Amino acid sequence: MAEELTRWAGVREPCHVLWTGHAVSAHLAAGREQDARRVADWVQECSSRLICHWPRISTTVARAQLADHDGDDVQAARHFERALALHAEVDLPLQRIEALIAYGRFLRRRGRPDEARPALAAAAGLAQAASEGIA
């Protein structure tokens, strides 16, 4: 639905489309791999000439999720690590928290809980800091 509304409204600026990572996750969870790849490809194509970091981060997390779905642990880890490195260049705490949680979940599912703990602890710390800033 979000994708249809975005297309209907003529929004081709991926910096205004913060739902793409959620769309990829939802499509994969629903067994709609082709739709997940289409969303990731769309964001990558739209953002190829932009200087803003968000679409690159979103695309990189999407590629990590797709590689994880495909069972390519090496590429998934590489994409997650790249997305987190890109996050260091921008102030998007909620999206960084989501990326850290996704990476931590990936590592735990692959039987690597010791490696997952720092990512999940960082996500918890950022969430705590964000909640204190809101209160």
C-alpha positions in Angstrom: 0.0 0.0 0.0 2.8 2.5 0.9 4.5 1.7 -2.3 1.4 2.2 -4.4 0.6 5.5 -2.7 4.2 6.7 -3.3 4.0 5.9 -6.9 0.5 7.4 -7.2 1.7 10.6 -5.6 4.7 10.7 -8.0 7.3 10.6 -5.2 10.6 9.5 -6.7 12.8 11.0 -4.0 13.9 8.1 -1.8 14.9 10.4 1.0 11.2 11.0 1.6 10.4 7.3 1.6 11.5 5.8 4.9 9.3 2.7 4.6 11.4 0.8 2.2 13.3 -1.3 4.7 10.1 -2.3 6.3 8.6 -3.1 2.9 11.5 -5.4 2.1 11.2 -7.1 5.5 7.4 -7.5 5.1 7.7 -8.9 1.6 10.3 -11.5 2.7 8.2 -12.5 5.7 5.2 -13.0 3.4 7.3 -15.1 1.0 7.2 -12.4 -1.7 10.9 -12.3 -2.5 10.4 -10.8 -6.0 8.5 -7.9 -4.4 11.3 -7.4 -1.9 13.9 -7.3 -4.6 11.8 -4.9 -6.7 11.6 -2.4 -3.8 15.3 -2.7 -3.1 16.1 -2.2 -6.8 13.7 0.8 -7.0 15.4 2.6 -4.1 18.8 1.9 -5.5 17.9 3.2 -8.9 16.2 6.3 -7.5 19.1 7.2 -5.2 22.0 6.4 -7.5 22.7 10.1 -8.2 21.7 11.6 -4.8 24.1 12.8 -2.1 21.9 11.9 0.9 22.8 8.8 2.8 19.5 7.4 3.9 18.6 5.7 0.6 22.1 4.1 0.4 21.6 2.8 4.0 18.1 1.6 3.2 19.3 -0.2 0.1 22.3 -1.7 1.9 20.1 -3.1 4.7 17.7 -4.4 2.1 20.5 -6.2 0.3 21.6 -7.6 3.7 18.1 -8.9 4.3 18.0 -10.4 0.8 21.4 -12.1 1.2 20.3 -13.5 4.6 17.1 -14.8 3.0 19.3 -16.4 0.3 21.5 -18.0 2.9 24.6 -16.0 1.8 26.0 -15.2 5.3 29.1 -13.6 4.0 27.3 -11.1 1.8 24.6 -10.5 4.5 27.3 -9.6 7.1 29.2 -7.5 4.6 26.0 -5.5 3.8 25.0 -5.1 7.4 28.5 -3.9 8.4 28.4 -1.4 5.4 25.0 -0.1 6.4 26.3 0.5 10.0 29.4 2.3 8.7 27.1 4.5 6.6 25.0 5.2 9.7 28.1 6.7 11.4 27.9 9.6 8.8 24.3 10.6 9.6 22.0 11.3 12.6 19.2 8.8 12.1 19.0 7.1 15.5 15.8 5.1 14.9 17.0 3.7 11.6 20.4 2.9 13.2 18.6 1.1 16.0 16.6 -0.9 13.4 19.8 -1.8 11.5 21.6 -2.9 14.7 18.7 -5.1 15.7 18.5 -6.6 12.3 22.2 -7.3 12.3 22.0 -8.7 15.8 19.1 -11.0 14.9 21.0 -12.2 11.8 24.0 -13.1 14.0 21.9 -14.8 16.6 20.1 -16.9 14.0 23.5 -18.0 12.6 24.6 -19.2 16.0 26.9 -16.3 16.8 25.4 -14.8 20.0 28.7 -13.4 21.2 29.0 -11.3 18.1 25.4 -10.3 18.3 25.5 -8.9 21.8 27.5 -5.7 21.0 25.1 -4.8 18.2 22.0 -5.5 20.3 23.5 -3.6 23.3 24.3 -0.6 21.1 20.7 -0.7 19.8 19.4 -0.8 23.4 21.7 2.1 24.4 20.6 4.2 21.5 16.9 3.5 22.3 17.5 4.4 26.0 19.2 7.6 25.0 16.4 8.5 22.5 13.8 7.8 25.2 15.5 10.1 27.6 15.7 12.8 25.0 12.0 12.6 24.4 10.9 12.7 28.1 
